[in-house]
Amino acid sequence: MMEERRVRQILSSPAITEVTFQGTKVWIDAVSEDGIMATVHLRGPGEERTEVAVADLEEVE
């Protein structure tokens, strides 16, 4: 379970951080102003974007 603060850190960092949504690797594109939702897209071909709850994202260690 990820927190808004960490999502914002990942977005502002030049480093690549692996993040998953329901076990699938995703890129984080943006986070909502209230920090509840994030816009993500799948890593790889087919860059369809979707909004998901920040709490449903997980950082791969």
N, CA, C and O atoms as a Tripos MOL2 file, in Angstrom:
@<TRIPOS>MOLECULE
protein
  244   243    61     0     0
PROTEIN
NO_CHARGES

@<TRIPOS>ATOM
      1 N           0.8470   -1.1770    0.0000 N.3       1 MET1
      2 CA          0.0000    0.0000    0.0000 C.3       1 MET1
      3 C           0.8880    1.2340    0.0000 C.2       1 MET1
      4 O           1.7280    1.4010    0.8840 O.2       1 MET1
      5 N           0.7050    2.0870   -0.9800 N.am      2 MET2
      6 CA          1.5420    3.2580   -1.1260 C.3       2 MET2
      7 C           0.8260    4.4900   -0.5710 C.2       2 MET2
      8 O          -0.4030    4.5460   -0.5340 O.2       2 MET2
      9 N           1.6120    5.4680   -0.1450 N.am      3 GLU3
     10 CA          1.0720    6.7260    0.3660 C.3       3 GLU3
     11 C           1.3290    7.8350   -0.6420 C.2       3 GLU3
     12 O           2.2460    7.7460   -1.4590 O.2       3 GLU3
     13 N           0.5170    8.8740   -0.5770 N.am      4 GLU4
     14 CA          0.6300   10.0180   -1.4780 C.3       4 GLU4
     15 C           2.0490   10.5920   -1.4690 C.2       4 GLU4
     16 O           2.6000   10.8970   -2.5270 O.2       4 GLU4
     17 N           2.6310   10.7390   -0.3010 N.am      5 ARG5
     18 CA          3.9690   11.3230   -0.1770 C.3       5 ARG5
     19 C           4.9770   10.5560   -1.0200 C.2       5 ARG5
     20 O           5.8040   11.1610   -1.7030 O.2       5 ARG5
     21 N           4.9150    9.2370   -0.9780 N.am      6 ARG6
     22 CA          5.8610    8.4130   -1.7310 C.3       6 ARG6
     23 C           5.6090    8.5270   -3.2370 C.2       6 ARG6
     24 O           6.5580    8.5670   -4.0200 O.2       6 ARG6
     25 N           4.3540    8.5770   -3.6420 N.am      7 VAL7
     26 CA          4.0380    8.7340   -5.0650 C.3       7 VAL7
     27 C           4.6290   10.0470   -5.5780 C.2       7 VAL7
     28 O           5.2090   10.0800   -6.6640 O.2       7 VAL7
     29 N           4.4890   11.1100   -4.8190 N.am      8 ARG8
     30 CA          5.0420   12.4100   -5.2270 C.3       8 ARG8
     31 C           6.5770   12.3540   -5.2900 C.2       8 ARG8
     32 O           7.1810   12.9690   -6.1690 O.2       8 ARG8
     33 N           7.2030   11.6230   -4.3680 N.am      9 GLN9
     34 CA          8.6590   11.4630   -4.4060 C.3       9 GLN9
     35 C           9.0840   10.7360   -5.6800 C.2       9 GLN9
     36 O          10.0440   11.1360   -6.3370 O.2       9 GLN9
     37 N           8.3730    9.6780   -6.0210 N.am     10 ILE10
     38 CA          8.6880    8.9060   -7.2280 C.3      10 ILE10
     39 C           8.5420    9.7850   -8.4680 C.2      10 ILE10
     40 O           9.3860    9.7470   -9.3640 O.2      10 ILE10
     41 N           7.4740   10.5710   -8.5190 N.am     11 LEU11
     42 CA          7.2470   11.4340   -9.6780 C.3      11 LEU11
     43 C           8.3460   12.4840   -9.8490 C.2      11 LEU11
     44 O           8.6940   12.8330  -10.9760 O.2      11 LEU11
     45 N           8.8840   12.9800   -8.7610 N.am     12 SER12
     46 CA          9.8930   14.0400   -8.8470 C.3      12 SER12
     47 C          11.3210   13.4990   -8.9500 C.2      12 SER12
     48 O          12.2580   14.2710   -9.1490 O.2      12 SER12
     49 N          11.4920   12.2030   -8.8180 N.am     13 SER13
     50 CA         12.8240   11.6080   -8.8330 C.3      13 SER13
     51 C          13.2350   11.2080  -10.2550 C.2      13 SER13
     52 O          12.4100   10.7140  -11.0250 O.2      13 SER13
     53 N          14.5170   11.4220  -10.6050 N.am     14 PRO14
     54 CA         14.9810   10.9610  -11.9140 C.3      14 PRO14
     55 C          15.2120    9.4380  -11.9580 C.2      14 PRO14
     56 O          15.3580    8.8610  -13.0350 O.2      14 PRO14
     57 N          15.2430    8.8040  -10.7970 N.am     15 ALA15
     58 CA         15.4700    7.3530  -10.7280 C.3      15 ALA15
     59 C          14.2170    6.5980  -11.1730 C.2      15 ALA15
     60 O          13.0950    7.0860  -11.0340 O.2      15 ALA15
     61 N          14.4370    5.4040  -11.7060 N.am     16 ILE16
     62 CA         13.3160    4.5440  -12.0890 C.3      16 ILE16
     63 C          12.9540    3.6840  -10.8910 C.2      16 ILE16
     64 O          13.7860    2.9410  -10.3700 O.2      16 ILE16
     65 N          11.7080    3.7910  -10.4620 N.am     17 THR17
     66 CA         11.2090    3.0170   -9.3340 C.3      17 THR17
     67 C          10.1180    2.0870   -9.8400 C.2      17 THR17
     68 O           9.1600    2.5320  -10.4720 O.2      17 THR17
     69 N          10.2610    0.7990   -9.5640 N.am     18 GLU18
     70 CA          9.2490   -0.1510  -10.0180 C.3      18 GLU18
     71 C           8.0270   -0.0900   -9.1030 C.2      18 GLU18
     72 O           8.1280   -0.1750   -7.8790 O.2      18 GLU18
     73 N           6.8690    0.0600   -9.7470 N.am     19 VAL19
     74 CA          5.6010    0.1490   -9.0350 C.3      19 VAL19
     75 C           4.6300   -0.8150   -9.7060 C.2      19 VAL19
     76 O           4.6350   -0.9630  -10.9280 O.2      19 VAL19
     77 N           3.7960   -1.4690   -8.8980 N.am     20 THR20
     78 CA          2.7840   -2.3670   -9.4510 C.3      20 THR20
     79 C           1.3900   -1.9410   -9.0270 C.2      20 THR20
     80 O           1.1960   -1.3050   -7.9910 O.2      20 THR20
     81 N           0.4230   -2.3110   -9.8600 N.am     21 PHE21
     82 CA         -0.9950   -2.1790   -9.5610 C.3      21 PHE21
     83 C          -1.6070   -3.5370   -9.8190 C.2      21 PHE21
     84 O          -1.6110   -4.0120  -10.9550 O.2      21 PHE21
     85 N          -2.1200   -4.1620   -8.7890 N.am     22 GLN22
     86 CA         -2.7050   -5.5050   -8.8700 C.3      22 GLN22
     87 C          -1.7360   -6.4820   -9.5330 C.2      22 GLN22
     88 O          -2.1380   -7.3070  -10.3530 O.2      22 GLN22
     89 N          -0.4480   -6.3800   -9.1680 N.am     23 GLY23
     90 CA          0.5610   -7.3010   -9.6450 C.3      23 GLY23
     91 C           1.1510   -6.9860  -11.0120 C.2      23 GLY23
     92 O           2.0390   -7.6990  -11.4780 O.2      23 GLY23
     93 N           0.6740   -5.9310  -11.6610 N.am     24 THR24
     94 CA          1.1520   -5.5480  -12.9850 C.3      24 THR24
     95 C           2.0050   -4.2960  -12.8710 C.2      24 THR24
     96 O           1.6130   -3.3350  -12.2090 O.2      24 THR24
     97 N           3.1800   -4.2990  -13.5180 N.am     25 LYS25
     98 CA          4.0640   -3.1380  -13.4520 C.3      25 LYS25
     99 C           3.4580   -1.9690  -14.2110 C.2      25 LYS25
    100 O           2.9750   -2.1210  -15.3330 O.2      25 LYS25
    101 N           3.4920   -0.7970  -13.5780 N.am     26 VAL26
    102 CA          2.9350    0.4100  -14.1750 C.3      26 VAL26
    103 C           3.8950    1.5870  -13.9970 C.2      26 VAL26
    104 O           4.7660    1.5730  -13.1280 O.2      26 VAL26
    105 N           3.7140    2.5990  -14.8400 N.am     27 TRP27
    106 CA          4.3720    3.8910  -14.6820 C.3      27 TRP27
    107 C           3.3540    4.8340  -14.0660 C.2      27 TRP27
    108 O           2.1800    4.8060  -14.4370 O.2      27 TRP27
    109 N           3.7810    5.6600  -13.1390 N.am     28 ILE28
    110 CA          2.9070    6.6850  -12.5650 C.3      28 ILE28
    111 C           3.0820    7.9510  -13.3870 C.2      28 ILE28
    112 O           4.1980    8.4470  -13.5380 O.2      28 ILE28
    113 N           1.9810    8.4780  -13.9200 N.am     29 ASP29
    114 CA          2.0260    9.6870  -14.7390 C.3      29 ASP29
    115 C           1.7170   10.9420  -13.9260 C.2      29 ASP29
    116 O           2.3040   11.9990  -14.1550 O.2      29 ASP29
    117 N           0.7980   10.8150  -12.9830 N.am     30 ALA30
    118 CA          0.3750   11.9830  -12.2070 C.3      30 ALA30
    119 C          -0.3740   11.5200  -10.9690 C.2      30 ALA30
    120 O          -0.8050   10.3710  -10.8700 O.2      30 ALA30
    121 N          -0.5170   12.4450  -10.0260 N.am     31 VAL31
    122 CA         -1.3150   12.1840   -8.8320 C.3      31 VAL31
    123 C          -2.3070   13.3310   -8.6920 C.2      31 VAL31
    124 O          -1.9780   14.4810   -8.9810 O.2      31 VAL31
    125 N          -3.5170   13.0180   -8.2500 N.am     32 SER32
    126 CA         -4.5410   14.0500   -8.1090 C.3      32 SER32
    127 C          -4.1520   15.0520   -7.0250 C.2      32 SER32
    128 O          -3.3360   14.7520   -6.1530 O.2      32 SER32
    129 N          -4.7390   16.2360   -7.0890 N.am     33 GLU33
    130 CA         -4.4260   17.2760   -6.1070 C.3      33 GLU33
    131 C          -4.6920   16.8120   -4.6800 C.2      33 GLU33
    132 O          -3.9490   17.1600   -3.7620 O.2      33 GLU33
    133 N          -5.7490   16.0300   -4.4920 N.am     34 ASP34
    134 CA         -6.0780   15.5620   -3.1410 C.3      34 ASP34
    135 C          -5.2430   14.3470   -2.7290 C.2      34 ASP34
    136 O          -5.3040   13.9130   -1.5780 O.2      34 ASP34
    137 N          -4.4590   13.7960   -3.6720 N.am     35 GLY35
    138 CA         -3.5650   12.6870   -3.3630 C.3      35 GLY35
    139 C          -4.2240   11.3380   -3.2260 C.2      35 GLY35
    140 O          -3.5890   10.3880   -2.7680 O.2      35 GLY35
    141 N          -5.4820   11.2260   -3.6100 N.am     36 ILE36
    142 CA         -6.2100    9.9620   -3.4620 C.3      36 ILE36
    143 C          -6.0650    9.0730   -4.6910 C.2      36 ILE36
    144 O          -5.9800    7.8510   -4.5700 O.2      36 ILE36
    145 N          -6.0340    9.6840   -5.8770 N.am     37 MET37
    146 CA         -5.9770    8.9280   -7.1230 C.3      37 MET37
    147 C          -4.6860    9.2330   -7.8690 C.2      37 MET37
    148 O          -4.1150   10.3160   -7.7360 O.2      37 MET37
    149 N          -4.2290    8.2500   -8.6650 N.am     38 ALA38
    150 CA         -3.0510    8.4320   -9.5100 C.3      38 ALA38
    151 C          -3.4030    7.9820  -10.9190 C.2      38 ALA38
    152 O          -4.1590    7.0290  -11.1090 O.2      38 ALA38
    153 N          -2.8490    8.6760  -11.9010 N.am     39 THR39
    154 CA         -2.9790    8.2610  -13.2930 C.3      39 THR39
    155 C          -1.7600    7.4090  -13.6160 C.2      39 THR39
    156 O          -0.6260    7.8360  -13.4030 O.2      39 THR39
    157 N          -1.9920    6.2060  -14.1280 N.am     40 VAL40
    158 CA         -0.9070    5.2730  -14.4380 C.3      40 VAL40
    159 C          -1.1260    4.6830  -15.8240 C.2      40 VAL40
    160 O          -2.2250    4.7450  -16.3760 O.2      40 VAL40
    161 N          -0.0520    4.1060  -16.3800 N.am     41 HIS41
    162 CA         -0.1840    3.2990  -17.5900 C.3      41 HIS41
    163 C           0.7280    2.0980  -17.4700 C.2      41 HIS41
    164 O           1.7230    2.1280  -16.7460 O.2      41 HIS41
    165 N           0.3830    1.0410  -18.1860 N.am     42 LEU42
    166 CA          1.1580   -0.2000  -18.1550 C.3      42 LEU42
    167 C           2.5370    0.0420  -18.7330 C.2      42 LEU42
    168 O           2.7020    0.8130  -19.6770 O.2      42 LEU42
    169 N           3.5240   -0.6230  -18.1590 N.am     43 ARG43
    170 CA          4.8680   -0.5700  -18.7320 C.3      43 ARG43
    171 C           4.8830   -1.4580  -19.9540 C.2      43 ARG43
    172 O           4.3970   -2.5880  -19.9140 O.2      43 ARG43
    173 N           5.4380   -0.9510  -21.0390 N.am     44 GLY44
    174 CA          5.4980   -1.7170  -22.2730 C.3      44 GLY44
    175 C           4.5040   -1.1980  -23.2990 C.2      44 GLY44
    176 O           4.0140   -0.0740  -23.1840 O.2      44 GLY44
    177 N           4.2040   -2.0210  -24.3070 N.am     45 PRO45
    178 CA          3.3210   -1.5750  -25.3810 C.3      45 PRO45
    179 C           1.8930   -1.3570  -24.8800 C.2      45 PRO45
    180 O           1.4580   -1.9620  -23.9000 O.2      45 PRO45
    181 N           1.1840   -0.4790  -25.5780 N.am     46 GLY46
    182 CA         -0.2000   -0.2090  -25.2000 C.3      46 GLY46
    183 C          -0.2830    0.6880  -23.9960 C.2      46 GLY46
    184 O          -0.6060    0.2380  -22.8970 O.2      46 GLY46
    185 N           0.0070    1.9590  -24.1960 N.am     47 GLU47
    186 CA          0.0960    2.8860  -23.0820 C.3      47 GLU47
    187 C          -1.2580    3.4760  -22.6830 C.2      47 GLU47
    188 O          -1.3670    4.6900  -22.5120 O.2      47 GLU47
    189 N          -2.2720    2.6560  -22.5360 N.am     48 GLU48
    190 CA         -3.5810    3.1430  -22.1080 C.3      48 GLU48
    191 C          -3.4910    3.6200  -20.6630 C.2      48 GLU48
    192 O          -3.0220    2.8940  -19.7860 O.2      48 GLU48
    193 N          -3.9400    4.8280  -20.4300 N.am     49 ARG49
    194 CA         -3.8760    5.4020  -19.0880 C.3      49 ARG49
    195 C          -5.1830    5.1570  -18.3370 C.2      49 ARG49
    196 O          -6.2640    5.1220  -18.9250 O.2      49 ARG49
    197 N          -5.0540    4.9890  -17.0280 N.am     50 THR50
    198 CA         -6.2170    4.7890  -16.1810 C.3      50 THR50
    199 C          -5.9710    5.4130  -14.8200 C.2      50 THR50
    200 O          -4.8250    5.6130  -14.4190 O.2      50 THR50
    201 N          -7.0390    5.7180  -14.1180 N.am     51 GLU51
    202 CA         -6.9130    6.2520  -12.7640 C.3      51 GLU51
    203 C          -7.1300    5.1340  -11.7570 C.2      51 GLU51
    204 O          -8.0600    4.3370  -11.8810 O.2      51 GLU51
    205 N          -6.2590    5.0910  -10.7640 N.am     52 VAL52
    206 CA         -6.3530    4.0780   -9.7160 C.3      52 VAL52
    207 C          -6.1410    4.7570   -8.3680 C.2      52 VAL52
    208 O          -5.5990    5.8600   -8.2990 O.2      52 VAL52
    209 N          -6.5660    4.1020   -7.3160 N.am     53 ALA53
    210 CA         -6.3500    4.6360   -5.9740 C.3      53 ALA53
    211 C          -4.8670    4.5230   -5.6210 C.2      53 ALA53
    212 O          -4.2470    3.4850   -5.8530 O.2      53 ALA53
    213 N          -4.3040    5.5940   -5.0590 N.am     54 VAL54
    214 CA         -2.8990    5.5860   -4.6360 C.3      54 VAL54
    215 C          -2.6460    4.4160   -3.6840 C.2      54 VAL54
    216 O          -1.5970    3.7760   -3.7550 O.2      54 VAL54
    217 N          -3.5870    4.1410   -2.8080 N.am     55 ALA55
    218 CA         -3.4340    3.0680   -1.8210 C.3      55 ALA55
    219 C          -3.3230    1.6910   -2.4820 C.2      55 ALA55
    220 O          -2.8400    0.7520   -1.8500 O.2      55 ALA55
    221 N          -3.7610    1.5480   -3.7410 N.am     56 ASP56
    222 CA         -3.7030    0.2620   -4.4410 C.3      56 ASP56
    223 C          -2.3700    0.0550   -5.1640 C.2      56 ASP56
    224 O          -2.1420   -1.0080   -5.7420 O.2      56 ASP56
    225 N          -1.4910    1.0550   -5.1390 N.am     57 LEU57
    226 CA         -0.1770    0.9270   -5.7580 C.3      57 LEU57
    227 C           0.7900    0.3260   -4.7620 C.2      57 LEU57
    228 O           0.6740    0.5480   -3.5570 O.2      57 LEU57
    229 N           1.7590   -0.4460   -5.2760 N.am     58 GLU58
    230 CA          2.7850   -1.0310   -4.4050 C.3      58 GLU58
    231 C           4.1460   -0.8210   -5.0330 C.2      58 GLU58
    232 O           4.3250   -1.0140   -6.2350 O.2      58 GLU58
    233 N           5.1020   -0.4250   -4.2130 N.am     59 GLU59
    234 CA          6.4810   -0.2580   -4.6760 C.3      59 GLU59
    235 C           7.1830   -1.6030   -4.6020 C.2      59 GLU59
    236 O           7.0970   -2.3080   -3.5960 O.2      59 GLU59
    237 N           7.8870   -1.9550   -5.6930 N.am     60 VAL60
    238 CA          8.6400   -3.1990   -5.7400 C.3      60 VAL60
    239 C           9.9880   -2.9640   -5.0750 C.2      60 VAL60
    240 O          10.7290   -2.0640   -5.4710 O.2      60 VAL60
    241 N          10.3040   -3.7570   -4.0810 N.am     61 GLU61
    242 CA         11.5490   -3.5710   -3.3340 C.3      61 GLU61
    243 C          12.6570   -4.3840   -3.9480 C.2      61 GLU61
    244 O          13.7860   -4.3580   -3.4580 O.2      61 GLU61
@<TRIPOS>BOND
     1     1     2 1
     2     2     3 1
     3     3     4 2
     4     3     5 am
     5     5     6 1
     6     6     7 1
     7     7     8 2
     8     7     9 am
     9     9    10 1
    10    10    11 1
    11    11    12 2
    12    11    13 am
    13    13    14 1
    14    14    15 1
    15    15    16 2
    16    15    17 am
    17    17    18 1
    18    18    19 1
    19    19    20 2
    20    19    21 am
    21    21    22 1
    22    22    23 1
    23    23    24 2
    24    23    25 am
    25    25    26 1
    26    26    27 1
    27    27    28 2
    28    27    29 am
    29    29    30 1
    30    30    31 1
    31    31    32 2
    32    31    33 am
    33    33    34 1
    34    34    35 1
    35    35    36 2
    36    35    37 am
    37    37    38 1
    38    38    39 1
    39    39    40 2
    40    39    41 am
    41    41    42 1
    42    42    43 1
    43    43    44 2
    44    43    45 am
    45    45    46 1
    46    46    47 1
    47    47    48 2
    48    47    49 am
    49    49    50 1
    50    50    51 1
    51    51    52 2
    52    51    53 am
    53    53    54 1
    54    54    55 1
    55    55    56 2
    56    55    57 am
    57    57    58 1
    58    58    59 1
    59    59    60 2
    60    59    61 am
    61    61    62 1
    62    62    63 1
    63    63    64 2
    64    63    65 am
    65    65    66 1
    66    66    67 1
    67    67    68 2
    68    67    69 am
    69    69    70 1
    70    70    71 1
    71    71    72 2
    72    71    73 am
    73    73    74 1
    74    74    75 1
    75    75    76 2
    76    75    77 am
    77    77    78 1
    78    78    79 1
    79    79    80 2
    80    79    81 am
    81    81    82 1
    82    82    83 1
    83    83    84 2
    84    83    85 am
    85    85    86 1
    86    86    87 1
    87    87    88 2
    88    87    89 am
    89    89    90 1
    90    90    91 1
    91    91    92 2
    92    91    93 am
    93    93    94 1
    94    94    95 1
    95    95    96 2
    96    95    97 am
    97    97    98 1
    98    98    99 1
    99    99   100 2
   100    99   101 am
   101   101   102 1
   102   102   103 1
   103   103   104 2
   104   103   105 am
   105   105   106 1
   106   106   107 1
   107   107   108 2
   108   107   109 am
   109   109   110 1
   110   110   111 1
   111   111   112 2
   112   111   113 am
   113   113   114 1
   114   114   115 1
   115   115   116 2
   116   115   117 am
   117   117   118 1
   118   118   119 1
   119   119   120 2
   120   119   121 am
   121   121   122 1
   122   122   123 1
   123   123   124 2
   124   123   125 am
   125   125   126 1
   126   126   127 1
   127   127   128 2
   128   127   129 am
   129   129   130 1
   130   130   131 1
   131   131   132 2
   132   131   133 am
   133   133   134 1
   134   134   135 1
   135   135   136 2
   136   135   137 am
   137   137   138 1
   138   138   139 1
   139   139   140 2
   140   139   141 am
   141   141   142 1
   142   142   143 1
   143   143   144 2
   144   143   145 am
   145   145   146 1
   146   146   147 1
   147   147   148 2
   148   147   149 am
   149   149   150 1
   150   150   151 1
   151   151   152 2
   152   151   153 am
   153   153   154 1
   154   154   155 1
   155   155   156 2
   156   155   157 am
   157   157   158 1
   158   158   159 1
   159   159   160 2
   160   159   161 am
   161   161   162 1
   162   162   163 1
   163   163   164 2
   164   163   165 am
   165   165   166 1
   166   166   167 1
   167   167   168 2
   168   167   169 am
   169   169   170 1
   170   170   171 1
   171   171   172 2
   172   171   173 am
   173   173   174 1
   174   174   175 1
   175   175   176 2
   176   175   177 am
   177   177   178 1
   178   178   179 1
   179   179   180 2
   180   179   181 am
   181   181   182 1
   182   182   183 1
   183   183   184 2
   184   183   185 am
   185   185   186 1
   186   186   187 1
   187   187   188 2
   188   187   189 am
   189   189   190 1
   190   190   191 1
   191   191   192 2
   192   191   193 am
   193   193   194 1
   194   194   195 1
   195   195   196 2
   196   195   197 am
   197   197   198 1
   198   198   199 1
   199   199   200 2
   200   199   201 am
   201   201   202 1
   202   202   203 1
   203   203   204 2
   204   203   205 am
   205   205   206 1
   206   206   207 1
   207   207   208 2
   208   207   209 am
   209   209   210 1
   210   210   211 1
   211   211   212 2
   212   211   213 am
   213   213   214 1
   214   214   215 1
   215   215   216 2
   216   215   217 am
   217   217   218 1
   218   218   219 1
   219   219   220 2
   220   219   221 am
   221   221   222 1
   222   222   223 1
   223   223   224 2
   224   223   225 am
   225   225   226 1
   226   226   227 1
   227   227   228 2
   228   227   229 am
   229   229   230 1
   230   230   231 1
   231   231   232 2
   232   231   233 am
   233   233   234 1
   234   234   235 1
   235   235   236 2
   236   235   237 am
   237   237   238 1
   238   238   239 1
   239   239   240 2
   240   239   241 am
   241   241   242 1
   242   242   243 1
   243   243   244 2
@<TRIPOS>SUBSTRUCTURE
     1 MET1         2 RESIDUE 1 A MET
     2 MET2         6 RESIDUE 1 A MET
     3 GLU3        10 RESIDUE 1 A GLU
     4 GLU4        14 RESIDUE 1 A GLU
     5 ARG5        18 RESIDUE 1 A ARG
     6 ARG6        22 RESIDUE 1 A ARG
     7 VAL7        26 RESIDUE 1 A VAL
     8 ARG8        30 RESIDUE 1 A ARG
     9 GLN9        34 RESIDUE 1 A GLN
    10 ILE10       38 RESIDUE 1 A ILE
    11 LEU11       42 RESIDUE 1 A LEU
    12 SER12       46 RESIDUE 1 A SER
    13 SER13       50 RESIDUE 1 A SER
    14 PRO14       54 RESIDUE 1 A PRO
    15 ALA15       58 RESIDUE 1 A ALA
    16 ILE16       62 RESIDUE 1 A ILE
    17 THR17       66 RESIDUE 1 A THR
    18 GLU18       70 RESIDUE 1 A GLU
    19 VAL19       74 RESIDUE 1 A VAL
    20 THR20       78 RESIDUE 1 A THR
    21 PHE21       82 RESIDUE 1 A PHE
    22 GLN22       86 RESIDUE 1 A GLN
    23 GLY23       90 RESIDUE 1 A GLY
    24 THR24       94 RESIDUE 1 A THR
    25 LYS25       98 RESIDUE 1 A LYS
    26 VAL26      102 RESIDUE 1 A VAL
    27 TRP27      106 RESIDUE 1 A TRP
    28 ILE28      110 RESIDUE 1 A ILE
    29 ASP29      114 RESIDUE 1 A ASP
    30 ALA30      118 RESIDUE 1 A ALA
    31 VAL31      122 RESIDUE 1 A VAL
    32 SER32      126 RESIDUE 1 A SER
    33 GLU33      130 RESIDUE 1 A GLU
    34 ASP34      134 RESIDUE 1 A ASP
    35 GLY35      138 RESIDUE 1 A GLY
    36 ILE36      142 RESIDUE 1 A ILE
    37 MET37      146 RESIDUE 1 A MET
    38 ALA38      150 RESIDUE 1 A ALA
    39 THR39      154 RESIDUE 1 A THR
    40 VAL40      158 RESIDUE 1 A VAL
    41 HIS41      162 RESIDUE 1 A HIS
    42 LEU42      166 RESIDUE 1 A LEU
    43 ARG43      170 RESIDUE 1 A ARG
    44 GLY44      174 RESIDUE 1 A GLY
    45 PRO45      178 RESIDUE 1 A PRO
    46 GLY46      182 RESIDUE 1 A GLY
    47 GLU47      186 RESIDUE 1 A GLU
    48 GLU48      190 RESIDUE 1 A GLU
    49 ARG49      194 RESIDUE 1 A ARG
    50 THR50      198 RESIDUE 1 A THR
    51 GLU51      202 RESIDUE 1 A GLU
    52 VAL52      206 RESIDUE 1 A VAL
    53 ALA53      210 RESIDUE 1 A ALA
    54 VAL54      214 RESIDUE 1 A VAL
    55 ALA55      218 RESIDUE 1 A ALA
    56 ASP56      222 RESIDUE 1 A ASP
    57 LEU57      226 RESIDUE 1 A LEU
    58 GLU58      230 RESIDUE 1 A GLU
    59 GLU59      234 RESIDUE 1 A GLU
    60 VAL60      238 RESIDUE 1 A VAL
    61 GLU61      242 RESIDUE 1 A GLU
